[in-house]
Amino acid sequence: MAKNKSHVLFLPNLNGSGPPWMDESDRAAFVGLSLENTLGDMIRAVLEGTAFQSRVGIELFKDLKLPISAVCSVGGGAKSPLWTEMRCDIMGKPIETLSYPESGCMGVAMLAAVATGIY
């Protein structure tokens, strides 16, 4: 039986934890590292850790009887088929990407145009 050496976990609280814990003293951590782990193992752990953190948010909405049928992906993460599939599997929801992946930047630009009277 092949040994699975990548049991690395990442807790993504680089700036404290968000909902539901809201504890700014929480810190990020890698757990389960060994000399056999690679940079790829650590990168995968970061991707998985952030996806599981998103799943916590989805579960909170579910507990509040506010079901989420799909997740919208924008920005840099929307450009990665690997991370999109990983997040879809972990969150158990379909992931929709927008035709314009940098919609957050576009929204800010539109708000600025309205605020300055350009539009």
PASEBA-1860 file (N, C-alpha, C; in nm, 3 decimals):
! residues 119
1> MAKNKSHV> 0.085/-0.118/0.000/0.000/0.000/0.000/0.088/0.124/0.000 ~ 0.060/0.218/-0.089/0.140/0.341/-0.098/0.112/0.431/0.021 ~ 0.218/0.489/0.071/0.205/0.580/0.185/0.168/0.719/0.135 ~ 0.060/0.776/0.191/0.022/0.913/0.157/0.095/1.005/0.253 ~ 0.197/1.073/0.202/0.279/1.156/0.290/0.219/1.294/0.313 ~ 0.118/1.331/0.238/0.066/1.467/0.249/-0.056/1.474/0.341 ~ -0.028/1.479/0.470/-0.134/1.499/0.567/-0.119/1.636/0.629 ~ -0.083/1.733/0.547/-0.061/1.868/0.595/-0.194/1.942/0.598
9> LFLPNLNG> -0.221/2.007/0.710/-0.341/2.089/0.724/-0.298/2.234/0.744 ~ -0.381/2.325/0.697/-0.354/2.467/0.713/-0.475/2.534/0.775 ~ -0.454/2.603/0.884/-0.557/2.685/0.947/-0.536/2.827/0.895 ~ -0.630/2.880/0.816/-0.604/3.004/0.742/-0.633/3.135/0.817 ~ -0.612/3.137/0.946/-0.643/3.258/1.022/-0.523/3.353/1.026 ~ -0.482/3.404/0.911/-0.366/3.492/0.904/-0.391/3.627/0.971 ~ -0.518/3.664/0.980/-0.553/3.793/1.041/-0.664/3.771/1.146 ~ -0.648/3.668/1.227/-0.754/3.632/1.320/-0.860/3.551/1.248
17> SGPPWMDE> -0.959/3.506/1.324/-1.064/3.426/1.263/-1.188/3.511/1.237 ~ -1.260/3.472/1.134/-1.384/3.541/1.100/-1.502/3.465/1.158 ~ -1.619/3.484/1.097/-1.738/3.417/1.148/-1.719/3.265/1.147 ~ -1.769/3.195/1.241/-1.852/3.240/1.353/-1.772/3.276/1.478 ~ -1.642/3.261/1.476/-1.562/3.278/1.598/-1.522/3.422/1.626 ~ -1.490/3.497/1.525/-1.454/3.639/1.538/-1.352/3.662/1.651 ~ -1.240/3.593/1.642/-1.135/3.605/1.743/-1.009/3.655/1.675 ~ -0.977/3.782/1.696/-0.861/3.840/1.628/-0.728/3.788/1.682
25> SDRAAFVG> -0.731/3.715/1.793/-0.607/3.658/1.845/-0.574/3.523/1.782 ~ -0.669/3.463/1.708/-0.641/3.337/1.638/-0.532/3.360/1.534 ~ -0.448/3.261/1.514/-0.339/3.271/1.418/-0.338/3.149/1.326 ~ -0.281/3.168/1.210/-0.269/3.062/1.111/-0.167/2.959/1.158 ~ -0.179/2.838/1.104/-0.084/2.733/1.140/-0.083/2.624/1.034 ~ 0.034/2.567/1.014/0.047/2.443/0.938/0.060/2.332/1.040 ~ -0.012/2.222/1.019/-0.009/2.109/1.110/0.021/1.984/1.029 ~ 0.104/1.898/1.085/0.131/1.769/1.021/0.250/1.770/0.926
33> LSLENTLG> 0.334/1.872/0.934/0.451/1.878/0.845/0.556/1.774/0.883 ~ 0.622/1.721/0.783/0.736/1.632/0.804/0.844/1.668/0.702 ~ 0.957/1.607/0.714/1.066/1.632/0.620/1.033/1.583/0.480 ~ 0.934/1.496/0.468/0.896/1.442/0.337/0.803/1.535/0.260 ~ 0.742/1.632/0.326/0.647/1.719/0.258/0.717/1.813/0.161 ~ 0.644/1.847/0.057/0.696/1.934/-0.047/0.625/2.069/-0.042 ~ 0.675/2.162/-0.120/0.608/2.291/-0.133/0.468/2.271/-0.189 ~ 0.454/2.177/-0.280/0.322/2.145/-0.336/0.223/2.099/-0.231
41> DMIRAVLE> 0.272/2.020/-0.133/0.185/1.976/-0.023/0.136/2.096/0.056 ~ 0.223/2.192/0.080/0.186/2.310/0.158/0.089/2.398/0.080 ~ 0.113/2.414/-0.049/0.022/2.494/-0.132/-0.116/2.430/-0.134 ~ -0.121/2.298/-0.151/-0.250/2.229/-0.150/-0.320/2.247/-0.015 ~ -0.245/2.242/0.094/-0.303/2.261/0.227/-0.363/2.401/0.240 ~ -0.296/2.502/0.183/-0.350/2.639/0.188/-0.480/2.646/0.110 ~ -0.483/2.588/-0.008/-0.605/2.590/-0.090/-0.718/2.517/-0.018 ~ -0.688/2.400/0.036/-0.791/2.323/0.107/-0.838/2.396/0.233
49> GTAFQSRV> -0.744/2.454/0.308/-0.780/2.524/0.431/-0.873/2.641/0.407 ~ -0.846/2.718/0.303/-0.932/2.831/0.272/-1.068/2.784/0.220 ~ -1.070/2.674/0.147/-1.197/2.620/0.099/-1.281/2.569/0.215 ~ -1.219/2.502/0.311/-1.294/2.455/0.428/-1.345/2.572/0.512 ~ -1.268/2.681/0.515/-1.314/2.800/0.588/-1.441/2.855/0.521 ~ -1.445/2.852/0.389/-1.565/2.896/0.317/-1.683/2.803/0.347 ~ -1.654/2.675/0.361/-1.760/2.580/0.393/-1.822/2.611/0.529 ~ -1.742/2.657/0.624/-1.795/2.696/0.755/-1.902/2.804/0.736
57> GIELFKDL> -1.872/2.902/0.650/-1.969/3.008/0.623/-2.097/2.955/0.562 ~ -2.085/2.862/0.469/-2.203/2.803/0.406/-2.286/2.727/0.509 ~ -2.219/2.657/0.599/-2.290/2.583/0.704/-2.365/2.679/0.797 ~ -2.306/2.797/0.823/-2.375/2.895/0.907/-2.506/2.940/0.843 ~ -2.503/2.966/0.712/-2.625/3.005/0.641/-2.728/2.892/0.645 ~ -2.680/2.769/0.630/-2.769/2.652/0.634/-2.837/2.643/0.771 ~ -2.759/2.665/0.878/-2.816/2.660/1.013/-2.921/2.769/1.035 ~ -2.907/2.880/0.963/-3.003/2.990/0.973/-3.121/2.974/0.878
65> KLPISAVC> -3.129/2.857/0.815/-3.236/2.826/0.719/-3.230/2.918/0.597 ~ -3.108/2.960/0.560/-3.085/3.039/0.440/-2.997/2.957/0.345 ~ -3.058/2.865/0.273/-2.980/2.774/0.190/-2.908/2.845/0.076 ~ -2.791/2.797/0.046/-2.712/2.848/-0.067/-2.709/2.738/-0.172 ~ -2.755/2.771/-0.293/-2.761/2.670/-0.398/-2.633/2.666/-0.482 ~ -2.561/2.777/-0.488/-2.437/2.783/-0.566/-2.348/2.892/-0.508 ~ -2.221/2.885/-0.543/-2.123/2.983/-0.498/-2.067/3.053/-0.622 ~ -2.054/3.184/-0.614/-2.000/3.262/-0.724/-1.851/3.288/-0.698
73> SVGGGAKS> -1.768/3.259/-0.793/-1.624/3.275/-0.779/-1.577/3.391/-0.866 ~ -1.505/3.484/-0.806/-1.451/3.599/-0.880/-1.304/3.618/-0.844 ~ -1.237/3.703/-0.917/-1.098/3.734/-0.888/-1.003/3.624/-0.933 ~ -0.886/3.623/-0.872/-0.782/3.528/-0.912/-0.821/3.383/-0.897 ~ -0.896/3.352/-0.791/-0.938/3.214/-0.769/-1.027/3.160/-0.880 ~ -1.099/3.248/-0.946/-1.187/3.205/-1.054/-1.109/3.160/-1.177 ~ -0.982/3.194/-1.182/-0.899/3.158/-1.298/-0.835/3.020/-1.284 ~ -0.850/2.957/-1.168/-0.786/2.828/-1.142/-0.887/2.714/-1.146
81> PLWTEMRC> -0.883/2.633/-1.250/-0.975/2.518/-1.256/-0.953/2.421/-1.139 ~ -0.827/2.402/-1.097/-0.797/2.312/-0.986/-0.863/2.360/-0.858 ~ -0.845/2.488/-0.825/-0.901/2.539/-0.700/-1.054/2.547/-0.707 ~ -1.107/2.579/-0.825/-1.252/2.583/-0.841/-1.311/2.445/-0.815 ~ -1.251/2.341/-0.871/-1.300/2.205/-0.849/-1.284/2.164/-0.703 ~ -1.171/2.200/-0.643/-1.146/2.167/-0.503/-1.251/2.232/-0.413 ~ -1.279/2.359/-0.437/-1.378/2.430/-0.356/-1.517/2.372/-0.377 ~ -1.549/2.336/-0.500/-1.678/2.274/-0.531/-1.693/2.144/-0.453
89> DIMGKPIE> -1.590/2.060/-0.451/-1.594/1.933/-0.379/-1.608/1.954/-0.228 ~ -1.529/2.047/-0.173/-1.528/2.069/-0.029/-1.657/2.136/0.019 ~ -1.706/2.233/-0.057/-1.827/2.304/-0.016/-1.954/2.229/-0.053 ~ -1.943/2.133/-0.144/-2.061/2.058/-0.185/-2.161/2.142/-0.262 ~ -2.112/2.245/-0.327/-2.198/2.336/-0.404/-2.136/2.359/-0.542 ~ -2.220/2.382/-0.643/-2.163/2.420/-0.772/-2.099/2.558/-0.763 ~ -1.991/2.575/-0.837/-1.920/2.703/-0.839/-1.947/2.767/-0.974 ~ -1.997/2.890/-0.971/-2.022/2.964/-1.094/-1.917/3.073/-1.107
97> TLSYPESG> -1.858/3.084/-1.224/-1.764/3.192/-1.250/-1.832/3.291/-1.343 ~ -1.804/3.416/-1.324/-1.865/3.520/-1.407/-1.787/3.537/-1.536 ~ -1.852/3.592/-1.638/-1.785/3.613/-1.765/-1.672/3.715/-1.751 ~ -1.684/3.803/-1.653/-1.577/3.899/-1.624/-1.525/3.866/-1.485 ~ -1.414/3.790/-1.475/-1.370/3.739/-1.345/-1.328/3.847/-1.246 ~ -1.287/3.962/-1.292/-1.245/4.069/-1.201/-1.362/4.163/-1.170 ~ -1.477/4.104/-1.140/-1.597/4.184/-1.119/-1.588/4.272/-0.994 ~ -1.511/4.230/-0.895/-1.491/4.314/-0.777/-1.426/4.446/-0.813
105> CMGVAMLA> -1.321/4.439/-0.894/-1.253/4.560/-0.941/-1.347/4.643/-1.029 ~ -1.423/4.577/-1.113/-1.517/4.647/-1.199/-1.622/4.719/-1.116 ~ -1.673/4.654/-1.011/-1.772/4.717/-0.925/-1.718/4.840/-0.856 ~ -1.595/4.833/-0.807/-1.533/4.949/-0.742/-1.517/5.063/-0.842 ~ -1.475/5.031/-0.964/-1.459/5.134/-1.067/-1.594/5.198/-1.100 ~ -1.700/5.118/-1.106/-1.833/5.172/-1.134/-1.881/5.263/-1.021 ~ -1.857/5.222/-0.896/-1.895/5.306/-0.782/-1.819/5.438/-0.784 ~ -1.689/5.431/-0.818/-1.609/5.553/-0.825/-1.660/5.645/-0.935
113> AVATGIY> -1.699/5.588/-1.048/-1.751/5.668/-1.159/-1.880/5.739/-1.119 ~ -1.967/5.670/-1.047/-2.091/5.730/-1.000/-2.062/5.839/-0.896 ~ -1.972/5.809/-0.802/-1.941/5.904/-0.693/-1.877/6.032/-0.746 ~ -1.799/6.022/-0.852/-1.732/6.141/-0.907/-1.815/6.212/-1.013 ~ -1.931/6.155/-1.047/-2.015/6.219/-1.147/-1.978/6.186/-1.289 ~ -1.882/6.099/-1.310/-1.845/6.060/-1.447/-1.956/5.980/-1.510 ~ -2.028/5.904/-1.431/-2.138/5.825/-1.484/-2.263/5.857/-1.406
END
